Protein backbone atom coordinates (compact mmCIF):
# COMPACT_ATOMS: atom_id res chain seq x y z
CA UNK A 1 0.00 0.00 0.00
CA UNK A 2 2.73 2.45 -0.94
CA UNK A 3 0.17 4.78 -2.54
CA UNK A 4 -1.52 4.98 0.86
CA UNK A 5 1.77 5.95 2.48
CA UNK A 6 2.26 8.73 -0.03
CA UNK A 7 -1.17 9.96 1.01
CA UNK A 8 -0.07 9.87 4.64
CA UNK A 9 3.02 11.84 3.76
CA UNK A 10 1.10 14.49 1.87
CA UNK A 11 -1.81 14.85 4.28
CA UNK A 12 0.16 14.89 7.51
CA UNK A 13 3.01 16.89 5.99
CA UNK A 14 0.54 19.58 4.99
CA UNK A 15 -1.01 19.56 8.46
CA UNK A 16 2.38 19.94 10.10
CA UNK A 17 3.45 22.77 7.82
CA UNK A 18 0.20 24.74 8.21
CA UNK A 19 -0.33 24.08 11.90
CA UNK A 20 -3.76 22.50 11.36
CA UNK A 21 -2.89 19.58 13.65
CA UNK A 22 -2.44 21.88 16.62
CA UNK A 23 -5.22 20.43 18.78
CA UNK A 24 -6.89 17.14 19.62
CA UNK A 25 -10.17 16.47 17.87
CA UNK A 26 -13.14 15.04 19.83
CA UNK A 27 -12.21 11.42 19.06
CA UNK A 28 -8.62 11.97 20.18
CA UNK A 29 -9.77 13.61 23.42
CA UNK A 30 -12.14 10.71 24.02
CA UNK A 31 -9.31 8.21 23.48
CA UNK A 32 -7.08 10.05 25.95
CA UNK A 33 -9.86 10.06 28.55
CA UNK A 34 -10.53 6.35 27.97
CA UNK A 35 -6.86 5.53 28.58
CA UNK A 36 -6.89 7.45 31.86
CA UNK A 37 -10.00 5.63 33.07
CA UNK A 38 -8.32 2.27 32.48
CA UNK A 39 -4.99 3.02 34.18
CA UNK A 40 -5.64 0.89 37.28
CA UNK A 41 -6.84 -2.06 35.17
CA UNK A 42 -3.84 -1.71 32.88
CA UNK A 43 -1.48 -1.70 35.85
CA UNK A 44 -3.17 -4.82 37.23
CA UNK A 45 -2.64 -6.61 33.91
CA UNK A 46 0.97 -5.46 33.85
CA UNK A 47 1.53 -6.87 37.35
CA UNK A 48 0.09 -10.24 36.32
CA UNK A 49 2.40 -10.30 33.31
CA UNK A 50 5.50 -9.30 35.26
CA UNK A 51 4.85 -11.88 37.98
CA UNK A 52 5.02 -14.68 35.40
CA UNK A 53 8.66 -15.62 34.95
CA UNK A 54 9.36 -15.53 31.23
CA UNK A 55 13.11 -15.71 30.96
CA UNK A 56 13.84 -16.55 27.34
CA UNK A 57 14.76 -20.16 28.06
CA UNK A 58 11.75 -20.70 30.33
CA UNK A 59 9.57 -21.83 27.45
CA UNK A 60 6.56 -22.61 29.65
CA UNK A 61 6.74 -19.15 31.21
CA UNK A 62 6.96 -17.37 27.87
CA UNK A 63 3.92 -19.33 26.66
CA UNK A 64 2.07 -18.47 29.87
CA UNK A 65 2.56 -14.74 29.21
CA UNK A 66 1.26 -15.29 25.68
CA UNK A 67 -1.78 -17.10 27.11
CA UNK A 68 -2.41 -14.14 29.43
CA UNK A 69 -2.37 -11.59 26.60
CA UNK A 70 -4.02 -13.57 23.82
CA UNK A 71 -7.61 -13.14 25.14
CA UNK A 72 -7.03 -9.38 25.39
CA UNK A 73 -6.34 -9.18 21.65
CA UNK A 74 -9.20 -11.55 20.82
CA UNK A 75 -11.60 -9.30 22.73
CA UNK A 76 -10.56 -6.47 20.40
CA UNK A 77 -11.50 -8.49 17.32
CA UNK A 78 -8.06 -9.80 16.42
CA UNK A 79 -7.37 -13.23 15.01
CA UNK A 80 -4.77 -14.62 17.44
CA UNK A 81 -2.39 -17.56 17.26
CA UNK A 82 0.83 -18.80 18.83
CA UNK A 83 3.62 -19.85 16.50
CA UNK A 84 5.63 -22.67 18.06
CA UNK A 85 9.38 -22.10 18.28
CA UNK A 86 10.57 -25.70 18.28
CA UNK A 87 12.42 -25.28 14.97
CA UNK A 88 14.61 -22.53 16.43
CA UNK A 89 14.81 -23.84 20.03
CA UNK A 90 12.64 -21.18 21.65
CA UNK A 91 9.10 -21.00 23.02
CA UNK A 92 7.63 -19.19 20.02
CA UNK A 93 5.76 -15.99 19.18
CA UNK A 94 2.29 -14.56 19.84
CA UNK A 95 0.76 -13.10 16.68
CA UNK A 96 -2.49 -11.15 16.35
CA UNK A 97 -3.98 -9.72 13.18
CA UNK A 98 -6.87 -7.33 12.54
CA UNK A 99 -7.93 -6.58 8.98
CA UNK A 100 -10.41 -3.74 8.55
CA UNK A 101 -9.71 -3.10 4.89
CA UNK A 102 -8.85 0.61 5.02
CA UNK A 103 -5.77 2.70 5.59
CA UNK A 104 -2.14 1.65 5.98
CA UNK A 105 -0.94 -1.72 7.23
CA UNK A 106 0.52 -1.09 10.69
CA UNK A 107 2.82 -3.55 12.45
CA UNK A 108 3.15 -3.38 16.25
CA UNK A 109 6.20 -5.09 17.76
CA UNK A 110 6.86 -6.31 21.29
CA UNK A 111 8.32 -9.32 23.08
CA UNK A 112 7.19 -11.76 25.74
CA UNK A 113 10.55 -12.77 27.20
CA UNK A 114 12.90 -11.14 29.70
CA UNK A 115 16.54 -11.67 30.69
CA UNK A 116 15.47 -13.00 34.12
CA UNK A 117 15.39 -16.81 34.18
CA UNK A 118 13.69 -18.80 37.00
CA UNK A 119 16.87 -18.89 39.09
CA UNK A 120 17.01 -15.07 39.25
CA UNK A 121 16.20 -13.54 42.65
CA UNK A 122 14.15 -10.87 40.81
CA UNK A 123 10.70 -12.37 40.19
CA UNK A 124 7.83 -10.03 41.14
CA UNK A 125 6.59 -6.49 40.63
CA UNK A 126 6.60 -4.11 43.59
CA UNK A 127 5.56 -0.49 44.07
CA UNK A 128 8.51 1.63 45.14
CA UNK A 129 6.20 4.62 45.69
CA UNK A 130 3.19 6.19 43.98
CA UNK A 131 5.32 7.07 40.94
CA UNK A 132 7.61 4.09 40.40
CA UNK A 133 7.46 0.31 40.14
CA UNK A 134 10.20 -2.30 40.08
CA UNK A 135 10.10 -5.72 38.53
CA UNK A 136 11.59 -8.08 35.95
CA UNK A 137 10.64 -6.72 32.54
CA UNK A 138 8.48 -3.80 33.72
CA UNK A 139 10.22 -1.55 31.20
CA UNK A 140 11.88 -4.12 28.93
CA UNK A 141 9.29 -4.78 27.86
CA UNK A 142 6.14 -6.02 29.49
CA UNK A 143 5.10 -2.43 30.07
CA UNK A 144 5.35 -1.82 26.32
CA UNK A 145 3.05 -4.76 25.60
CA UNK A 146 0.38 -3.30 27.88
CA UNK A 147 0.81 0.16 26.36
CA UNK A 148 0.19 -1.41 22.96
CA UNK A 149 -3.01 -3.05 24.22
CA UNK A 150 -4.26 0.12 25.87
CA UNK A 151 -3.72 2.12 22.66
CA UNK A 152 -5.75 -0.46 20.73
CA UNK A 153 -8.52 -0.34 23.34
CA UNK A 154 -8.65 3.45 22.97
CA UNK A 155 -8.99 3.13 19.20
CA UNK A 156 -11.80 0.62 19.69
CA UNK A 157 -13.49 3.00 22.15
CA UNK A 158 -14.06 5.60 19.42
CA UNK A 159 -14.85 3.06 16.70
CA UNK A 160 -11.62 3.67 14.78
CA UNK A 161 -10.16 0.19 15.19
CA UNK A 162 -12.92 -1.47 13.18
CA UNK A 163 -11.58 -0.27 9.82
CA UNK A 164 -7.85 -0.54 10.59
CA UNK A 165 -5.28 -3.06 9.36
CA UNK A 166 -3.02 -3.94 12.29
CA UNK A 167 -0.74 -6.89 12.95
CA UNK A 168 0.92 -7.55 16.30
CA UNK A 169 4.04 -9.69 16.70
CA UNK A 170 5.18 -10.38 20.26
CA UNK A 171 8.33 -12.46 19.93
CA UNK A 172 9.43 -14.98 22.53
CA UNK A 173 13.16 -14.64 22.00
CA UNK A 174 14.13 -10.98 21.71
CA UNK A 175 16.53 -11.17 24.64
CA UNK A 176 18.26 -14.34 23.37
CA UNK A 177 17.38 -15.05 19.76
CA UNK A 178 16.83 -18.57 18.55
CA UNK A 179 18.93 -19.93 15.72
CA UNK A 180 18.93 -19.84 12.83
CA UNK A 181 17.64 -16.27 12.65
CA UNK A 182 16.04 -17.08 9.31
CA UNK A 183 13.55 -19.19 11.28
CA UNK A 184 13.35 -17.34 14.59
CA UNK A 185 12.64 -14.00 12.87
CA UNK A 186 10.57 -15.39 9.98
CA UNK A 187 7.20 -14.36 11.47
CA UNK A 188 8.46 -10.84 12.11
CA UNK A 189 9.91 -10.49 8.61
CA UNK A 190 6.74 -11.85 7.02
CA UNK A 191 4.69 -9.30 8.93
CA UNK A 192 7.11 -6.54 7.89
CA UNK A 193 6.66 -7.43 4.23
CA UNK A 194 2.92 -7.00 4.77
CA UNK A 195 3.30 -3.70 6.62
CA UNK A 196 3.69 -0.09 5.56
CA UNK A 197 4.52 1.23 9.04
CA UNK A 198 6.34 -0.52 11.91
CA UNK A 199 5.99 0.68 15.51
CA UNK A 200 8.20 -0.84 18.21
CA UNK A 201 7.13 -0.72 21.85
CA UNK A 202 10.57 -1.24 23.39
CA UNK A 203 11.52 1.33 26.03
CA UNK A 204 14.32 2.89 23.94
CA UNK A 205 16.67 4.86 26.15
CA UNK A 206 14.01 5.11 28.85
CA UNK A 207 13.32 8.79 28.20
CA UNK A 208 9.78 9.72 27.08
CA UNK A 209 11.20 12.76 25.29
CA UNK A 210 12.92 10.50 22.75
CA UNK A 211 12.16 7.74 20.26
CA UNK A 212 14.29 5.60 17.95
CA UNK A 213 14.46 6.44 14.26
CA UNK A 214 17.53 4.23 13.90
CA UNK A 215 19.25 1.39 15.69
CA UNK A 216 22.64 -0.13 15.14
CA UNK A 217 22.82 -3.77 14.17
CA UNK A 218 24.82 -6.35 16.08
CA UNK A 219 26.95 -9.03 14.39
CA UNK A 220 29.30 -11.49 16.11
CA UNK A 221 32.84 -12.27 14.96
CA UNK A 222 35.38 -14.96 15.80
CA UNK A 223 39.12 -14.51 15.27
CA UNK A 224 41.16 -17.72 15.05
CA UNK A 225 44.96 -17.46 15.18
CA UNK A 226 47.68 -20.09 14.77
CA UNK A 227 51.35 -19.80 15.61
CA UNK A 228 54.40 -22.06 15.56
CA UNK A 229 54.93 -23.82 18.93
CA UNK A 230 58.43 -23.79 20.37
CA UNK A 231 60.46 -23.21 23.51
CA UNK A 232 60.06 -19.58 24.57
CA UNK A 233 63.81 -19.00 24.18
CA UNK A 234 63.31 -19.31 20.41
CA UNK A 235 60.50 -16.78 20.05
CA UNK A 236 61.02 -14.26 17.21
CA UNK A 237 63.63 -16.42 15.48
CA UNK A 238 62.97 -16.84 11.73
CA UNK A 239 61.81 -20.43 12.03
CA UNK A 240 59.49 -19.75 15.02
CA UNK A 241 58.14 -16.24 14.66
CA UNK A 242 55.89 -14.34 17.03
CA UNK A 243 53.38 -16.95 18.19
CA UNK A 244 49.60 -16.87 18.27
CA UNK A 245 49.11 -14.52 21.22
CA UNK A 246 51.33 -11.81 19.80
CA UNK A 247 49.50 -12.11 16.48
CA UNK A 248 46.10 -11.86 18.19
CA UNK A 249 47.35 -8.79 20.06
CA UNK A 250 48.58 -7.21 16.81
CA UNK A 251 45.21 -7.71 15.16
CA UNK A 252 43.23 -6.30 18.08
CA UNK A 253 45.55 -3.30 18.28
CA UNK A 254 45.14 -2.62 14.56
CA UNK A 255 41.35 -2.84 14.92
CA UNK A 256 41.56 -0.27 17.70
CA UNK A 257 43.82 2.06 15.72
CA UNK A 258 42.18 1.78 12.30
CA UNK A 259 38.45 1.54 13.05
CA UNK A 260 37.82 3.86 16.00
CA UNK A 261 37.28 6.84 13.69
CA UNK A 262 34.21 5.23 12.10
CA UNK A 263 31.20 7.31 13.15
CA UNK A 264 28.54 5.42 15.16
CA UNK A 265 30.58 2.20 14.96
CA UNK A 266 31.64 0.11 17.95
CA UNK A 267 33.51 -3.18 17.94
CA UNK A 268 34.27 -5.10 21.08
CA UNK A 269 36.39 -8.20 21.82
CA UNK A 270 34.44 -9.87 24.60
CA UNK A 271 36.33 -13.13 25.11
CA UNK A 272 39.93 -14.29 24.47
CA UNK A 273 41.73 -17.61 24.97
CA UNK A 274 45.31 -18.43 24.03
CA UNK A 275 48.02 -20.96 24.68
CA UNK A 276 49.24 -24.41 23.63
CA UNK A 277 45.75 -25.93 23.75
CA UNK A 278 42.48 -24.00 23.42
CA UNK A 279 38.85 -25.11 23.47
CA UNK A 280 35.86 -22.94 22.62
CA UNK A 281 32.22 -23.65 23.51
CA UNK A 282 30.18 -21.20 21.44
CA UNK A 283 26.86 -22.28 22.89
CA UNK A 284 27.95 -21.55 26.46
CA UNK A 285 30.07 -18.49 25.62
CA UNK A 286 33.03 -20.12 27.33
CA UNK A 287 36.28 -21.93 26.69
CA UNK A 288 39.53 -23.17 28.19
CA UNK A 289 43.22 -22.46 27.61
CA UNK A 290 46.35 -24.36 28.62
CA UNK A 291 49.86 -23.04 28.13
CA UNK A 292 53.19 -22.51 29.87
CA UNK A 293 55.23 -19.38 30.20
CA UNK A 294 58.16 -21.10 28.53
CA UNK A 295 56.22 -22.21 25.40
CA UNK A 296 55.37 -20.05 22.38
CA UNK A 297 51.58 -20.05 22.03
CA UNK A 298 50.22 -22.16 19.18
CA UNK A 299 46.57 -21.09 19.33
CA UNK A 300 44.42 -18.06 20.16
CA UNK A 301 40.70 -17.42 19.79
CA UNK A 302 38.98 -14.06 20.25
CA UNK A 303 35.25 -13.42 19.98
CA UNK A 304 33.41 -10.11 19.83
CA UNK A 305 30.74 -8.06 18.13
CA UNK A 306 30.34 -5.17 15.69
CA UNK A 307 27.56 -2.60 15.95
CA UNK A 308 27.05 -0.58 12.77
CA UNK A 309 24.47 2.00 11.75
CA UNK A 310 23.95 0.69 8.20
CA UNK A 311 24.56 -2.37 6.09
CA UNK A 312 26.98 -0.35 3.96
CA UNK A 313 29.07 0.53 7.02
CA UNK A 314 28.99 -3.04 8.27
CA UNK A 315 30.17 -4.46 4.95
CA UNK A 316 32.94 -1.90 4.63
CA UNK A 317 34.19 -2.52 8.18
CA UNK A 318 34.11 -6.29 7.76
CA UNK A 319 36.30 -6.02 4.65
CA UNK A 320 38.74 -3.77 6.48
CA UNK A 321 38.93 -6.18 9.42
CA UNK A 322 39.63 -9.07 7.04
CA UNK A 323 42.46 -7.07 5.43
CA UNK A 324 44.01 -6.28 8.82
CA UNK A 325 43.76 -9.92 9.89
CA UNK A 326 45.65 -10.99 6.77
CA UNK A 327 48.78 -8.91 7.55
CA UNK A 328 50.31 -11.64 9.68
CA UNK A 329 53.38 -11.53 11.86
CA UNK A 330 56.12 -14.04 10.92
CA UNK A 331 55.16 -17.73 11.12
CA UNK A 332 51.56 -17.00 12.10
CA UNK A 333 48.22 -17.21 10.32
CA UNK A 334 44.80 -15.87 11.20
CA UNK A 335 41.22 -15.83 9.94
CA UNK A 336 38.06 -14.03 10.99
CA UNK A 337 34.49 -15.29 10.63
CA UNK A 338 31.33 -13.20 10.95
CA UNK A 339 28.16 -14.73 12.35
CA UNK A 340 24.52 -13.86 11.82
CA UNK A 341 23.03 -11.08 13.87
CA UNK A 342 20.62 -8.18 14.06
CA UNK A 343 20.59 -5.97 10.96
CA UNK A 344 20.91 -2.20 11.31
CA UNK A 345 17.84 -0.01 11.34
CA UNK A 346 19.40 2.72 9.26
CA UNK A 347 18.11 6.30 9.55
CA UNK A 348 15.95 7.25 6.58
CA UNK A 349 13.52 9.96 5.56
CA UNK A 350 10.37 7.96 6.30
CA UNK A 351 11.50 7.26 9.87
CA UNK A 352 12.33 10.91 10.47
CA UNK A 353 8.95 11.96 9.13
CA UNK A 354 7.16 9.44 11.34
CA UNK A 355 9.01 10.87 14.33
CA UNK A 356 7.87 14.35 13.34
CA UNK A 357 4.26 13.15 13.28
CA UNK A 358 4.72 11.42 16.64
CA UNK A 359 6.29 14.54 18.12
CA UNK A 360 3.33 16.64 17.00
CA UNK A 361 0.96 14.11 18.59
CA UNK A 362 2.92 14.36 21.83
CA UNK A 363 2.82 18.14 21.79
CA UNK A 364 -0.93 18.15 21.09
CA UNK A 365 -1.40 15.86 24.11
CA UNK A 366 0.51 18.37 26.24
CA UNK A 367 3.51 16.08 26.64
CA UNK A 368 6.03 18.16 24.71
CA UNK A 369 8.11 17.36 21.63
CA UNK A 370 9.97 14.11 20.97
CA UNK A 371 13.46 13.91 19.48
CA UNK A 372 15.52 11.05 18.05
CA UNK A 373 17.65 8.84 20.29
CA UNK A 374 21.35 8.91 19.56
CA UNK A 375 22.02 5.43 18.07
CA UNK A 376 25.04 5.10 20.38
CA UNK A 377 22.60 5.06 23.32
CA UNK A 378 20.44 2.18 22.05
CA UNK A 379 21.04 -1.49 21.43
CA UNK A 380 19.67 -3.76 18.74
CA UNK A 381 15.98 -4.71 18.77
CA UNK A 382 13.42 -6.71 16.83
CA UNK A 383 12.24 -3.64 14.91
CA UNK A 384 15.53 -3.77 13.01
CA UNK A 385 14.33 -6.86 11.14
CA UNK A 386 11.52 -4.77 9.63
CA UNK A 387 13.64 -1.83 8.47
CA UNK A 388 14.36 -3.24 5.02
CA UNK A 389 10.69 -3.76 4.21
CA UNK A 390 8.68 -0.83 5.61
CA UNK A 391 8.69 2.80 4.51
CA UNK A 392 8.33 4.17 8.04
CA UNK A 393 9.55 2.74 11.34
CA UNK A 394 9.76 4.08 14.87
CA UNK A 395 10.77 2.39 18.12
CA UNK A 396 10.97 3.34 21.77
CA UNK A 397 7.21 3.82 22.22
CA UNK A 398 7.16 1.70 25.39
CA UNK A 399 7.31 2.32 29.11
CA UNK A 400 9.85 4.75 30.50
CA UNK A 401 12.25 3.25 32.99
CA UNK A 402 15.80 2.58 34.00
CA UNK A 403 18.28 -0.13 35.04
CA UNK A 404 16.98 -2.60 32.49
CA UNK A 405 18.49 -6.11 32.55
CA UNK A 406 19.35 -5.69 36.25
CA UNK A 407 17.58 -6.54 39.50
CA UNK A 408 16.94 -2.81 39.88
CA UNK A 409 14.84 -2.51 36.72
CA UNK A 410 12.16 0.12 37.29
CA UNK A 411 9.47 1.98 35.39
CA UNK A 412 7.55 5.22 35.72
CA UNK A 413 3.88 4.46 36.38
CA UNK A 414 2.55 7.56 34.63
CA UNK A 415 4.38 6.63 31.44
CA UNK A 416 1.95 3.75 30.84
CA UNK A 417 -1.11 5.96 30.18
CA UNK A 418 0.91 8.78 28.61
CA UNK A 419 2.63 6.48 26.11
CA UNK A 420 -0.64 4.68 25.35
CA UNK A 421 -2.26 8.01 24.47
CA UNK A 422 0.59 8.90 22.13
CA UNK A 423 0.42 5.54 20.34
CA UNK A 424 -3.35 5.66 20.02
CA UNK A 425 -3.45 9.16 18.56
CA UNK A 426 -0.51 8.40 16.26
CA UNK A 427 -2.27 5.36 14.78
CA UNK A 428 -5.55 7.29 14.59
CA UNK A 429 -3.90 10.05 12.55
CA UNK A 430 -2.08 7.62 10.29
CA UNK A 431 -5.44 6.01 9.58
CA UNK A 432 -7.43 9.25 9.28
CA UNK A 433 -4.95 10.88 6.91
CA UNK A 434 -5.73 8.32 4.18
CA UNK A 435 -9.50 8.91 4.19
Secondary structure by P-SEA (a helix, b strand, c coil): caaaaaaaaaaaaaaaaacccccccaaaaaaaaaaaaaaaaaaaaaaaaaaccccccaaaaaaaaaaaaaaaaaaaccbbbbbbcccccccbbbbbbbbcccccbbbbbbbccccccccccccccccccccccccccccccaaaaaaaaaaaaaaaaacccccbbbbbbbccccccccccccccaaaaaaaaaaccbbbbcccccccccccccbbbbbbbbbbbbbbbbccccccccccccccaaaaaaaaaaaaaacccccccbbbbbcccccccbbbbbcccccbbbbbcccccccbbbbbbbbbbccaaaaaaaaaaaaaaaacccccccbbbbbbbccccccccaaaaaaaaaaaaaaaaacccbbbbcccccccccccccccccccbbbcccccccccccccccccccaaaaaaaaaaaaaaaaaaaaac
